[in-house]
Amino acid sequence: MIKRIIELTHGSYVHLHHHQLVIEQDGQCVASAPAEDVGLLLLAHPANVITQQALACCQQYGVAIAVCDEHHLPSALMLPLDGHSLHAEILRQQVAASPAAQAALWQAVIRGKISAQAEVLAKLGRPGEARLRRLAEHVRPGDPDNLEAQAAAAYWRSLLPEGEHRQPGCHTGVNALLDYGYAILRAAVARAVVAAGLHPAWGIFHHNRQDNFALADDLMEPLRPAVDWLACRHIRDPSQGLSPGDKRALLAMLAAQVQLGDVRLPLWVALGRYIAQAKQAWFGENLTVEIPKWLFLEDTEPCG
């Protein structure tokens, strides 16, 4: 089931009524939705108010709640602590996972990321696809040669117009779209991580002690190029920040069809299967990980 995404860009009062999230604006009910149907709630206005009862119900049904800053970029994420009945046991397995299995999983993640970057360059008619595909083929377990960084340098040099650079925190142009898209993707991956019982702070490669979503940051790496493609397609005026149309296009990513093995699924659904396979590989239960592959379809629509 594709979960709904609710973005509140106007001052709203959110409360609960019979397990329905009710949204009021200026004293009038403007929308409602069963909490179990919602996957992501974006609080994107400083005047938004949500009751504790509504928050608790969201956590009961696994709704990820993202709070946006003054630039309309998600800056905080709320996820349930008890996303899985065996959460504590799985955390112990994360800590005790073998280095070999961890290195093999990271190899699959980085191969998937570089291959996806090559596909983006090909679809946008940029040079450098062949070089990235060669680098992807040579990624070893754990990526000791840091081919990820080599590929990234070549990729961004080819992807962005001359004179532009990837600048996180820049609130205009393509960088604003990238920051927003990555934040949405991170929230969706973090939600799938918690639903699988994995602890999002215990990563495979990322180990910053201030990063509470290190594992989500790891496992979203092969999916980042989808955001890059959408951002490059939808940027209009490089001097401007995010428009409502830009945000709709990036939110639609979660409903877009991706290839996972032999089937096509919405990314939102495919994330659960991808994270489950990554978990099995990390714990030495399965050697293969199928990473969702973006289909670069032109007719993606928002999912709610």
N, C-alpha and C positions, 0 to 999 in steps of 0.2 A: 504493500500500500504506500502511495506517495503521501507523505505528510505535508500539511499546509504550512506555509510561511506567512506570518503576520508581522507587518512592519508598521509601527505607530509613529508617523511623522508629524502628527498634530497632538496637542495636549489631550490626553485621554485618561479616563478612569476605568481600570480593569478590575472586575470582581467576579466572584463565582456564584452561579445559580444552577443547582442540580447538575453539577459536573460540567457545566457549560461556562466557558470564558465569555463574559459579557463585556463589551466595550462601549463606553458612553463618552460622548463629546457634547459639551454645553448642556448637560442634563438629559440628553436624548440618546437612546440606544441606537448605535449605528451598525453594529455587527455582533454576532455571537458564533461560537464554534465549540464543539465537544473537545475537551482538553486532550482526549486520546487521539484526536485527528491532527493535532498540531505538533510539528516537529521543531520549529524555531520561532521564537518570539523576539522581535527586534524592538527595543525601546529606544526610539530615535528622536525623542523630543524631551527637553528638560522639564516640561510640565506634566509628564506622564506620572500617574499614580497607580500602583497595583497593590491589592490587599495581600496580607500574609496568607490568607486562606487560598487565594488564587495561586500564589507562589508555591505553596505546599502541594496543591493539586497538580501543578505543572511538573514538579519534581516526581510525584507519584507516577505520572505517565511518561516520564523521560523527555519532557520538553526542554530543549536548550534555550536559555534566556540570555540574550546578548544586550548589553547596555552600550549605547553609542556616545561618543564624545561630541564636543562642539563642532567638529568637522564631519559629523554624521558617520564616523567610522567606528565599528564595534571595538570597544576598549576593555570590556570585562565580560566574563562568561560564567553562567551559573549552571551546574550540572548536578544530578542526584548523587549522593554518597553511596546509596544502596542500589546501584544499577543492576546488580546481579547477586543471586543468592549465595554464591561461593566467592564473593569478592576478596575476602581475606586470604583464602587458600590460593586463588589465582595470583594475588600479589606476591605471595611467597614463591610461586613458580616463576614469576617474572624476574625476581631477584636472583633465583638459582639457575636460570636458563644457561645452557652451555654457550661458551664463547663461539664455538664453531657454528651452532645453529643461528646465533645472533648475527655472525658475519655473513652467513649465507642469505639471511633475510635482507640484510642491508645491501648486499649485492643485487638482489632482485629489485629492491626499491630504486636503487640508483640506475640500474639498466633501464627500468621502466621510465624513469624521469628523463634520461638522456634520449631515449627513443621517442618519447612524446615531444621533446623539444625539437628533434629532427623533423617530426611530422608537422609541427607548427610552422617551421621555416618553409617546408615544402608547400603547405596549403596557402601561405601568404606570399609565395613567390620570392622568398629571400634566399640568398646564397648560404651555403654551409651545411646543408642537409647531409651530404655524403660523409663529411668529416665527423659529424656527431654520431652517425650510425656506426662508423668504425670504432669510435670511442666506446659506444655502448657494448659492442661485442667484446671489448677487452677489459671490462670491469671485472675485477677479481673479488672474492669474498672479503667483505670489510672495506673494499675500495682503498687498499693501502697506497695506491698510486695517485689518489685524489683526482681521479678522472672527472668526478662531479664538478670540481672547481674549474678544470680545464674546459670542460664542455660549457659551463656557465659563462665564462669569459667570451668564448666564441659566439655563443648563442645571443647574449645581450648586445654584443657588438653588431651582429647581423640583424637582430630583430628591431631595435630602436633606430629612429632616424639619426643621421649624423649630427653630432653635437648634443644629443640627449643621452641621459644615463639613468639607470635604475637608482632611484633615491627614495627609500622608505621614509614616510613621514612628510613627503612633499605633497601638498594638498591641491595641486593643479595638474592638468594634463593626464597623460597615461598613468603616471605614478599614483594619482588619486584613485583611478579605477583599479589598479593592481592591488593597492592596499585594501580597498573595500572587498574586492573579490577574494583575496587570500583570507581575510578575516571571516567571511561567510563560509568559505570552504573549511577553515580551521574549526569553526563551531560545529559544522556537520560531521566532520571526522571525529572530533572529540566526543560528540554524542554517541557515535557508533562504537568508539573505543570503550566508553563507560558501559554501554549496553552489553558489550561482550564480557564485562567483568574485569577488564584490564584497568590498571591505574594509569591515568593520563600523564602523571608526573614522572613515571619511570620509563625513560626512553631507551631506544636501541642505540642511537648515535648522539642525539642531543642530550646533554647532561648539565645544563645551566641550572644551578640550584635555585634560581629565581624564576625558572620556567615551570609553571604548574601543568603545562600541556605539552611536555617534551615528546611524548609518544605520538600525539596528534601531529605535531610538527614533523616527526619522522615519516609517518605513514601518509601524510598529504603530499609529500614531495613529488611523486609521479603524477599527481593530479594538478599541480600548479600550472603546467603549460596550457591547460584548458582555460584558466583565467587569463593568461597572457593573450591567447587567441581572441577571446571575447573583448578584452580591453583594447587591443589593436584594431579590431573591427568597429568598435562603437565609439571610439574617441572622435569628437567633432572639433571642438575649439581647444587647442592645447593650453590656452591661457586660463581656461575656466576649470572649476572643480566639478564635483559630481552633480549630474542632473538626475531628475526622477527617472528619465528614460535609461540612463546609464545603470542606475541601481536595479531597475527591472530586468535589464538584459543580464546582469550578473547574478541576480537571484534566480533567474530562469535556469541557470547552470544546474541546479540541484534536481530539476525535473527533466533535464536533457537525457536522451538515450545514449548509453555507452555499451560497448561490447565487453562482456565478461565471459571468457571461454567461448562456448557455442551459442550463447543467448544474448539478446539485447534487453537491457533493463534501464529504467530511470536511474541516474546516478545515486539518488537518495536511497534506493533499494539496494543497488550494487554495493554501496559502502558497507552495509552489514555483512555481506558475503565476503567481501575483500578483507575486512578486519578479522572475520572468523578464520579465514585461511592463513592470514598473517600470524594470528595467535597460535594456530596448530604448528606452523613452521617454526616459530620462535621456541615452542616447547618440544620440538623434535618429533611431533606426531605426523607431520606431513612435509614433504620436501618441496612441493610446488606451491607457488602463490600466483593466482591469476589477478592481475592488476587491471582495473577498469580502463578501457581505451576509449578516448573521446572520438566521436564519429564526425565531428565538424559539420553538423547539419545546420542548414540556414533557417529552419522554421521553428526554432525553440521558443516556447512560450512560458511565461511564469506559471508556477504551480499553485498559486493561491495568494 
